[in-house]
Amino acid sequence: MSTTLYPVIGLMSGTSGDGLDLAYCQFSKDENWSFEFLHTSTVSFPGHLKDRLLDSHLLSALDLALLDVDFGKWMGEKVREFCQTNQIEPLAVCSHGHTVFHQPTKGLSLQIGNGWALRVASGLPVINDFRMLDIQLGGQGAPLVPIGDELLFPESDFCVNLGGIANISMAQKGQRLAFDCSPFNLLLNPLAETLGAPYDDRGNWARSGTVNQEFLDLLNQLPFYQLNQAKSLGREDMEETFLPLIKKSRNSPQDKLATLIEHYAYQLSQIIQNHQVNEKPSVLITGGGAYNQYFIERLDEHLHGNWNLLPASKELIEFKEALIFAFLGVLRMREETNCLASVTGASQDSCGGVWYH
């Protein structure tokens, strides 16, 4: 393609079911890639749709297939409204979809949000299903964001995203290294809901709690943290491994939140300290967890203040994943690598994504 400017929409539907992030971004390529956010929006899921998405892994095959189409159509309608409101004409819509199953050891990762339904409802070309090619090449199909970290944020020693799951990416010995670090909001938000809010604002409830050392030790000893190869976490891991420990603990929700935050901060600090090349590494933190001030303070404590937290705009914190899925779509259009075997464990780099013209 001869075009050097790529105005596209990225769509992100997170595991925690908060809503749909839409980011209209423009990318350009000279010597290096650059980007800008032009318009962004988050659309809450209607109650009935949110319930179906959160329970999607429990649905019958027919009901899941119907949800796939319904969700694709709903996203397409939201994209059409977004384009009309902002009077924009993007080249394509690049959609992550909503993850129902993520079981790479079985050769499966399923994100729903039917491409044809999205294509027709939006009236725009669509690129989705970014994970499956990598999984068929023996990879985890995750994380996918590191290629964006490498090409769009080269000044960051570590890029950390704190969404439903915490993940990290970094340059290491000439190649990109990335993996999931721990759960994050997938475990914090349900505890906050028992206290009457959708999330723990700035980590204040966690701050008021007391860390339970026995619970903390059990979390830190989980087998996931002993793995050294490419690794990723999914909803299944929450249900099979983490949630039973949380339910077994007799601590108050505040104490559980405090202990989880301590656990997350310790795990992330260990990763940074074990991989840092610079004496005072620069760290970019995005995702909803970036607003958890108590977590940032605990991370700083574990890092002994020996790091630089890079400034991030509100748009970057909230829409970085949508931005990067838009970018993955651009790379797919250019038929360039958008998935790195060094981070997924696949047999080779690949250019994933199904393109609905």
Residue, then its C-alpha position, 0 to 999 in steps of 0.5 A: m500500500s502506498t498510503t503513509l497515513y492510516p486513520v483506523i478505529g481500534l475496538m477493545s472489549g476487556t475481560s472484565g466486561d466494563g464496556l467497549d473502547l473505541a479509539y480513532c487513531q492516525f498512524s504514520k510511518d517515516e523512519n519510525w512509527s508515530f500515532e495520535f488519538l483523534h477521537t475516543s469513546t467508551v460505550s457501556f454494554p447494555g445490561h442484557l448484553k453485559d450479562r450474556l458476555l460475562d456468562s458467555h463461557l457457560l452458554s450452549a453452542l447455539d446461544l454462543a453462536l447467536l451472541d457472536v453475531d449479536f455482539g458483532k452487530w452491536m459493535g458495528e452499530k456503535v462504530r457507525e454512530f461514532c463515525q457519524t458523530n465525529q464525521i470520520e471515514p476510517l480505513a478499517v475497524c480493528s477489533h479484539g473481540h470479547t474473549v470467551f475461551h483462552q486455552p492455547t495448550k489445546g490450540l484454542s482462543l475464542q474471541i466473539g464479535n462476528g466479523w461479517a456482522l460487524r462489517v455490515a453494521s458498521g459499513l467499514p472493512v473489519i480486521n479481527d481474530f488476531r490470536m488464532l494464527d499464532i496459536q496454530l503456530g504453537g504460540q500462546g496467542a498472547p500477549l499481542v500488544p508488545i509489537g505496538d510497545e516496541l514500535l510506538f513506545p521505544e523510549s520505555d524500558f518496560c510497558v505495563n498494562l493493568g487491566g483485568i490481567a497485568n502484563i508487561s513487555m520489554a526489550q531484552k537482548g535484541q528481542r521483545l520479551a513479554f508475558d502476563c505478570s499476575p491477575f489484576n482487576l479481574l480479582l480486585n473488582p469483584l471484591a470492590e463490588t461486595l463493598g458497594a462500588p464497581y472498583d476500589d477507587r485509587g486503592n483506598w479500600a486496599r490501603s485501609g486493609t491489612v496484608n495477611q501474610e499466610f494468604l500472601d505466601l499462598l498467592n506467591q507460591l502458585p505454580f504460574y509464578q514458577l514458569n519461565q517460558a512464554k505464559s499467559l493467564g485467562r478467565e479459566d485460571m481465575e476460576e481454577t486457581f485464584l478464586p478458590l484461594i480468595k474464597k477460602s480466606r476468611n479475611s475482610p474484603q479490605d484485607k483481601l484487597a490489601t493482600l492482592i495489591e501487595h502480591y501484585a506489587y511484589q510480582l511486578s517488582q521482581i520482574i522489573q528488577n530481574h530484567q532491568v538493564n538501566e540502573k533506573p528503568s523507565v516504566l509506562i503504566t496504562g490500563g485502569g489499574a494505573y489509577n490505583q494510587y495505592f498499588i503505585e505506592r506499593l510498587d515504588e516501595h518494592l522497587h526502593g524508589n529506583w525507577n522512573l514512572l513515565p507520564a501518560s495522558k488520560e487517553l493513553i491510560e484508558f485507550k492504549e489497548a484499543l490504540i494497539f489493536a488499531f495498529l495491529g490492523v494497520l500492520r495486517m494491511r501492510e502485510e507486516t509482522n504483528c505478532l512476535a514469536s519471542v513473546t508468544g512462544a510460537s515457531q515463527d513471527s506472523c501477521g495475524g488477523v482476518w480481513y473482512h473487505 
